[in-house]
Amino acid sequence: MPPMDFKDYYKILGVEPTADDKAIKAAYRKLARKYHPDVSKEKDAEAKFKDASEAYEALKSADKRAEYDDLRKYGQHGQPFQGPPGWQSRGGYGGNQDAGDFSDFFSSIFGSRGNGFGGAQGHSAGRRGQDVEMELPIFLEETLSNESKPINFQVPQYNAAGQHVSNTTKSLNVKIPAGVADGERIRLKGQGAPGIGGGANGDLYLIIKFAPHPKFDVEGENLIITLPLAPWELVLGTEVAVPTLTGKINLKVPAGSQNGQRMRAKGHGLLNKAGQRGYLFVQLKAVMPKSADDEVKALWQELANKAAFDPRESWSS
């Protein structure tokens, strides 16, 4: 397959990925008026007009937009695009396009002029293969890795009459996209059950499930860890080596800190869609000694007498 650059259609239209259909249509009309070759004297007007038309063609349909959004996780505007593991190009190469056709990138996703997804191509009367869905447990550390994760899954096989005859085990290496969230549904096109009578293959849907971590809780792109401290460490302050997903950081606990107080460390959470890491929130927890001898108890009593501290002072008001 010849190399091709990824196109961020949202960037081309100048809209956010969350834009609704009305905003996308308005953005396209504005660009089309500005760059239409018959009226525009802007530099590269024809190319910009074609880009805008192509972007609108890809985003105006809910089905096409969903398909493009799945692939957008794996590309950056203007950078070479290979597609995710298991992705198969629709074609569109070979020089059969005329001047009005869209780019190779567009054709590789939608086929010639965007004939749609998931259905039979051309005039085939074949039936599309069944989609397969599976839960994919991943460790929090794996969300930071660029390495592929091997998976095995069952794919149903059908005879020409459409009857289920068996299951086969299929293996893939899957790269976890940056910023993936717990419960997110990832689509691998064409990796489901084979089509019948020349129909397209079904898709594989992976449901991401974060495996419970012994130290960290997840809150969006942020992580939370509970830091046990002795009462005197809260009062006097201390410095503690706190675990992260990629090592340890030294955290200074200020004197006079409170039980339940949260401190935060920037850049030690999970990745978000922009490739930035969230916060690690460190929740301070006072832990009392389980037992104390008479000498230690006497010291606690001396502290109680000298501190003259009433933690329930507010109740009396």
N, C-alpha and C positions, 0 to 999 in steps of 0.2 A: 504494500500500500504506500503510495507516495506520501511524504510528510505534509502535514497541513497544520495551520495555526488555529488554536481555539478562539472562538468568537464569543464575547460576553454580550449577548443581545440586550441585556438591561443597560449596560454601560453605553452601548451604541445609541439607544433611545434616550439615555439620560434619565432613567427612572430607577427606583429602588426595586429589589426583587419581590418586595411585598406589595407593589403597585397593583391596583385593581384594573379590570379590563378598560374602564373609562379613561384612566390615566394613561394607559399604554396606547390607546387609540388617539388620544389628544397629543401625546408626544410624537407619535408617528406622523400625524397630519402636519404638525408644526415643522418637522424636519423635511417632509415631502414638499411643502410649499417653499422652504428655504433652498433646497438643493435640486429641485426639478430641473433637468437639463435644458428644458425649453425656455426657462425664465432666469435661471441662476447664473451669475457671473462669478460665483465663488470658485476658488481653486479646488480641483478634484470633486466638483459638484456631482458628476455622474456616478463616481465610485461611492460617494457618501449617500446618494439617493438609493443606490442598489443595496448598500448595507442597511439602511433604514427599512427598506421594503422587505428585505430578508428577515430582519429582526422582528418586524410586525407579523410576517407570515408564520414565524416560529412561535410567537407568544399569544396570538389572537385566539387560538384554539386551546381549550382546556387540556385536551389529550396531548397535543404537541408540547404545550408548555410544561406539563408534568414530566414528559419524557426528557425534555431539555433540562429541567431542574435537576433530575436525577444525575445527568452527565456533568452538570455545571460544578458539582463538588470536586470533580477530578481535573479541572482545567483552569488556566489563567489566561486572561485576554492577551492575545498576541504571542502566546507561548506555544511551542509544538504540542500537539494533542495526540495521545495514543488511545485514550479510553480506558475504563476500569477493567479489572480482570473479568474475562468472559464476555466482554462487549464485542459485538460483531457489527461491522460497518454495513450500512444499507447499499453501499456502492456509490455510483455517481461519477466514477472515473472513466477514462477512456476517450475523452475528447468528443463526446456526443452532445455536449451542451451548446446551445446557441447563446447569443449575447444577452438574451433576456433571462437566462437561467441563473439560479443562485450558485453560491460557492460550493467547492468540494466538501467543505465542512458541513454545510447544510444538507447536501445530498448524502453524505455518509450517515447522517442520522435519519433523515426522512425519506431517502430515496429520491428519484427524479421528481422535482417540483413539489415534494412533500406529500406523498400519497398516504401518509398516516402511519400508525404504529399498530403492532399486535394483530393485524388482520392479514388476510391472504393478499399477496402482491399480484399485480397484473390481473389476469382473468382466471387464476387458479380457483378451482372449486373446493380445494382442500380445507380441512378444518384445523384451526389453531390448536396447538398443544396445551395441555393443562398447566396452570401456574403451580408452583411448589412454594410452600412457606415453611420456614424453620426458625427456631429461636437460636441465636448465636451468643452463648455466654462469653464475655471477654473480661479480662482483668483490667483494673484501672491503668496499670502500667502499659498495657498494650495500646491504649488510646494515644500514647505519646510516641509509639514506635512507628518507624517507616517500613518495618518488615511485614511480609505477607503472612497470613495465617491460614494453614491448611484446614479445609473442612471436608467432611463426607456427608452425603445426604442421599435419600432415597428418591428415585425418579420413576413414576409409573409408566409402564409400557402398554400400548394399545395395539390391537390388530386393525386391519383395514376396515372392519365393520364398526370400529370405535369401542370395542369391548376391552376392558382391562384384563390383561393376561399375566402380568408379572411386575415386579419392581426391580430396578437395577441400582447399584450403588455408584454414585458419581463423586469424583474428587475434584476440588478446585483450590487454588491459592488465592485468598481474598485479602486485599489491602484495605485496612480500616481507614475510612476517610477522616481527615483532621476535623475535630470539633463534633464528632459523633456523640449523640445523646442517648441516655438510657431510654429504651423503648422505641428508638427511631427505626423506621422501616427502610431498608436499602434494597433497591431493585437491581438485579443482574439480568439484563435482557437476553433472552434466548437460551437460558440455562435450565429451563424447566423441562416438562415432558415434550418429546418430539411431536411435531405436527403429523396429521393424518392426510394422506393423499396430496402431498406437496404443500400442506399448510405450514405456517411459521411455527417455530418452537414456542412453548410457553416461557414464562419468566420465573426466576428464582427470587423470592423475597426473604431477606434476612431481617429478623427482628432482634435488634441489639439488646442484650440483657447484661448489665454490669454485675459481675460476681461480687458478693459481699466482701469487704476488705476488713481485716482484723483491726486496723488502726483508723481508717478514714471513713467518714460519711460524706455523701455527695449532695450538694445543694446547687443545682444548675451547673455552671462552669467552675464553681468553687468547691473546695474540700474543707472538711471540719475535722479537727483532731482534738481530743480531750487531753489536757496536760495535767497529770496529778502533781500536786505540790503540798509540801508540809505547811502547816499554818505559819510557822516562822519564816518560810520562804516568801509567802505573800506579804508579811509584815516588813521584812528586812530587804526584800528584793533578791534576785539571783539571776544567774545565766544558765540556760539549759540547752543541750543539743536536742533539737526537735526533729523527728523523722519527716521526710517528704517522699514523694514517689521516686525521686532521683538522687537521694542521699540524705544528708542532714544539714540543718541550718542552726546557727547559734542565736537563741532568742533571749533578749534581756527582759526580765520581768521586773518592772519598777517597784520600789518599796511602796507599801500601802496599797497594793493591788487587791481587788475584791474577788471573792469566790464567785464563779459564773461569768466573770468578765471575759470579753473576747478581744484578742489581739489579732492582727492580720499581717501576713507576709505576701507581698505582691509577687506575681509571676510563679507561684508554686502550686497553682490549682490545675484544672484540666484545660485542654485546648478548646478554644471556641472556633466558630466558622471562619473568623478572620485570621486564624493561626496564632492568636495571642492566648497566653495562659491566664486563668483567673487567679483568685486569692486562695491562700491557705489560711483559714481562720483557726486560731488556737484558743480553745476555751479552757480557762483556768478552773481547776477543781481542787478545793482543799480536801486533803485526806488525813484523817486522824489516825494516830498510832493505835493498833489493835489492843495493845496492853501496855501497862506502865507499872513499874515497881514503886515502892513507897517513896523513894528519894525523888523520882520523877514527878510523882503526884504532889509532893511537897513543893516542888518548883512551880507546877501549874497553879497551886493554891497561892503561892507568893505572887505570881503574875496577876491572878484574879484580884488580890487585895490591892496591889499597887496600881493596876491599870484603871480601876474605878470606872469600868466600861459597862454600860447597859445597852445591849443590842435591841431592846424593846422599848427604848425611851419614847419613841413616837406613839406607842399605844396609850400612853398616859395623857396625851394632849387631846 
